[in-house]
Amino acid sequence: MPGSGKSRQDFTRWKKKKQPVRRTVSQICPPPRRPLTVADIRPGMENQRLGVVRDSMFQNPLIVKAELGKPRERSCSLPGINFNYGLYIRGLDGGVPEAIGHWNVFKQQPTCPHELTRNYIAMNRGAVKAGLVTARENMLYRELNDIRISDQEDRRQKEPPSAPPNVTFGIRSRPSTPFFDLLQHRYQQLWVQEQKATQQAIKMEKKQKVILGKLYETRSSQLRKYKPPVKLDALWHMPHFQKVGPHLATFPTEADRQRALKAHQEEYAVRQGTLRMGNYTHP
């Protein structure tokens, strides 16, 4: 029947499309790229060289160049396909039945007697008591009196000191940042309070200080403060200019003018020049 043959072909075609494509192990995990050789070099490749070419040239990572669009070739040779990576355990343990059937207990191997350490402190103490001080005398004394440290003392020295039960080793973690104190300006308030307390303490110390008695002035201190009086001579004026007032007034008020004249008269004795308008220093 022509119809049945056509339906069978459609079924086989649908079955082939439905089945997943199986890939080999070499396609899933391709083997590592082996180093280049002279036979692998083709014209136009990056590693093409002129002159004498050896396989060792393509095993130097400083010389080998990466091909365009391909990963870099490894310059070290890898073992063959039959090589197993990892640790190979020789012998069989019997598997699960042997583990369930009996339990293998390792026998303790006899320990070889180890040599005790020499007690140099005791030997040096004995040599000093015997009056031996040179290096040769100490060496001979140690050969004749070989003192060793017992196992119990050696074990006691090597054992770490006992720590309290609630001790915690390591570095303490940093405390969390007080954000609320920072936002509320707490540290500023504390600083202001400390400054106020310091100022208050300084004031209390000043009050508690003993006030000294009145200082009496001596003759030298009084002479130092004394200002000798200056006799003022009236300036000579022409008779017809005596009643003429000034045409220019440089002081705002008469009180300012009198104040300036008074200061000038007080300093009149120490100034130089004809009008006593010079500097304070003497030549």
Salt bridges, closest charged atoms under 4 A:
ASP40 OD2 - ARG34 NH1 3.29
GLU73 OE2 - ARG33 NH2 2.50
GLU98 OE2 - HIS102 NE2 3.71
GLU115 OE2 - ARG148 NH2 3.39
ASP146 OD1 - ARG118 NE 3.23
ASP146 OD2 - ARG148 NH2 3.02
ASP151 OD1 - HIS114 NE2 3.75
ASP154 OD2 - LYS158 NZ 3.68
GLU217 OE2 - LYS225 NZ 3.18
GLU254 OE2 - ARG257 NH1 3.26
ASP256 OD1 - ARG259 NH1 2.73
GLU267 OE1 - ARG271 NH2 2.84
